[in-house]
Amino acid sequence: MPFLRKSCLCLLGAALATSVLTTGCQSSQPAQNTSQPAQDENAIYNKWEAETHRAHKEMNQRPPEEQKEYNDWHQQHRDTH
């Protein structure tokens, strides 16, 4: 019985260690992959500001009607950028 108990504990420990190690490896992604969409969106937003002759503001600081104008513009132009 003591041998069986020690074997189970060793197997359980190995299973936990394996799950921790493989989860850690899977979660590491290159930083550029996560920031690229935000950089593209910023460039598109800056293009909208330039084309519509607006001063630069953060999107969340714009009134709701301007946010809607941008979203409508973006939907119409999404295939061209």
N, C-alpha and C positions, 0 to 999 in steps of 0.2 A: 503494500500500500504506500509506503513512503516514496518508493521509486516512481510510482504513478503520479503522486502529488507533485513531485519535483519536475517530472516530465511535462505535466500540464502547465505548471508555472513557467517553465522555460518556453513552451510553445506560445503561451499567452504573451509573454514578454517579447518574443520575436515578432509576433503579429503586430503588437502595438508599435514596436520600433520601426517595422517596415512601413506601416501606414503613416507614421510621423515623417519618416525620411522621404517617402515618395510624394506626400502632399507638399512638403517644402520644395521639392524639385519642380513640381508642376506649377507652382504659383509664381515662380520667377520668370517674368516676361521682360523683354527689352523695353526700356523707357520710351523709346521713340514710337513704338506701336500704340501706346496709350495716349500720347500727346498729339499725334498727327491729325486726327479728326478735328480737334479743337483749333489747331493752327489753320487748317483749311477753312473752317467756319469763320474764323477771324478775318481771313483774307476776303471771303465772300461778303461779310458784313462791311468791311472797309470799302469794297467795291460799290456796294449799295449806297453808302454814305457819299462817296465821290460822285456817282452817277446822279444822285438826287440832290446834290449840292447841300448836304447837311453837315453841320459841325460834328466832330467826333464826340460821342457819348457812349457810355456803356449801355448795352441793350436794356438792362433792367432799370435804367434811369430814364428811359424814354416813355412818353405817355402811351397808354394802351393803343390808341389809334395809329401811332407811328410803328409800334411793334407789329400790329396787324398789317400795315403797309409793307413792312420788311418781309414778313412771312409770306404774303401774297406774291411779292416780287421774287422771293427766293423760289417759291413753287413754280413760277413761270420760267425762271432762268436756270433751274437746277440741272438741266441737260446740257447747258452751254459752258459750265465751268468744270 
